[in-house]
Amino acid sequence: MLIDNFIKIYNNFNMKNIIESKRLKLFIFTVFLMIAAFLASCESSQKSSQKGATEKGEPSVSNQTNSNKANSSQANSQTASGQIRLIAWKNQNTGGPSKPLWLNALVRGDSSEFKNAFSGIVKDGDIVRYSLAEHTNREIAELDAELNFASMIARELRISVLEQAGKSLQSGDYEKVKNSAIETKATYIDVRELERFWQQIEIKSKETGAKTTLYCVYIVYAIPANIWNTMYSKYTSDVFGALPESPGKKEIRGMAAQMRSSVTEDKKKTEEQFKMELEAQQEALKNQYQIDLAKINMETAKQFSQQRSEQAQLTANSQAEQAAFKSGTPAESAAASATPVDAALLKALATAAKILF
């Protein structure tokens, strides 16, 4: 009897343990299924969210990473002299672009992008022009940019005169026009400032590794059409008024209206064309009186290569410049139009080109 009871108890205990074990296994399996279902749900939701964001135009995490990499690469420029890195700019904290499209276009001679972006402040008929400067101090760079506006306008007017004079006048008359155009200043009134933009860049020397920080400042102005015409008429009148009476003077004065129309229009250039012309101007300025005449006019170079007097060299250069204007080649014309007074401006433009392009 005792043995029979013991056997019953043992069997009951065994059966209970088996049942409990099965219940435990079932519980664990159920929990596992719930966890798996939860994780699957989360993954599906995340994919759906990313897909929805992509459809709405919002960048996914991977797209943001790629975008950041692209921005980083665009903010750096490798040049022959070293590396230029864009480190700060106006409206950076509010998500503003480091290289506005309107600025790129404006530097290349196209004001249409700016007029579209700032349509609320640009009036019909306004002539939009800009000025720029670079300096280690931003306040000084801004002041220099303000002062440079008159020089940039004078340069633009001077080039319009020289291009026409170079194509039309005799050598002696061209030299006189050129000298007068260089000496003449541009005067203007009622010019409205529309926008200022600045960029801070770091230049690392390729040779020494030394780093220099510069500010590039751009100021955009609007000039009413009637003021522009008055300004141009005053400039050309001053240029031609300083010339002695001659057939050349009468001829160039008769082209004033044509030149004014030409200088008023935007001179749109591609990035490559802009850089090519800028490089040609800088090369011409390395030694203003030792222009590589062979590249412009081989016959002129041969004719004056043995003459050492300064006047002979100036005459050779003038004839070479005229040959360049007549050639119709933009880079040669740009080189011929460069004068020593443009050196600082061309240097600033070269820096801007390395960043913007």
Steps between C-alpha positions, in 0.01 A plus 500: 500500500775737596690405191191555283450850650863589439474393137186718453672803655805451282291465185297812589815698565652384174186585308481845663859574408439394142191718478682798655790447265268503200326812629839673545607407151169621359533829692854557377404419142203738520721782632753436225227524235377830647851647499558386143168648391581830674842527333353419161239769552766759591710416195199525271401833653853638457513400135158651441608823668816525289303429186245768588774750574664427166170543316446837670848618401647473851848342505539163670787438742718362222405786270587754769840338540560513127380861493737597780788333318411689183486832685833427662664426167351812343637717778858404415703591194842369407714743303858501376605725787320302771161420647218748551232411753174686555444513876224758557257720311208739544179333632686176568325459838157520339579249226586751228702373201876545502508569125173662390411435138442870443854579618659245268304641206565864591875453516480344152318807367140375522268708721179308417533255791537787747204686351285189540617432857453864608210596277340693785778760517625514140307754293424480130787642298755471781855416397634252757873500570716377786823577676732275700810503716702264718680559830592320820261732685134492398427865580795613289392266220153658504648851492729405212206348311311831537799693369562252218158554344611819324813322375301203369256728318788704356665177387185383326457834322869512412493154342201596285693801369826311446333214316343737250809721473722198454293376209449836329787746561854535379777404740587855609137594562438177692788575739357843575151359563641229725703742712202733537265212587735374772525845657124572490293413808138392504260720696157385605201606712175342616644150511308265731664221696287185474690220672822409679648154521820377658698179513782408735762275347813322615793471259760234570832545323609200295868573563508590871166378634441844653135604530356844424144611571332749267158659467350545152230768499256567217271804479223518239372835374214617279553791262191655336524492121494880465781535756701233320466683168598831660798339670619344176459822307699687766778240493537493123478879484788525748702240308450660160524854634858435608597398146646744246289570195553234236306280257533219755332708769206578274471136401496365856255767617262392228496149650395611850139386467607161367747457786241600761256240367771235512611572855143507632432140401605210722823332387403143583787254520533133584715407798775373269493813286510722809802316640680500165457876455598569860817293464588685179459835675715393794771374267496832314546689827803302614704743295288758325780607266619152413177351360555179310445663163567180310172358629305802382675638194812329371576766240492777761736299720748457216478862396585640843700220660833677433388843620569578863349840556199522730295681238569225248393241755184694579420524133557129458270427791232733367509333159489161665201606711320627192572173322352318799181709492466443127557125537161450666656246737361568851815397688725719284262794525487456877880500521521814288251683724694436823680795656711530817215676683302174475754287690326493842160446343622212284658339804168516687316362196746211483426411862125523439527274196683232699218494755193548279603283208 
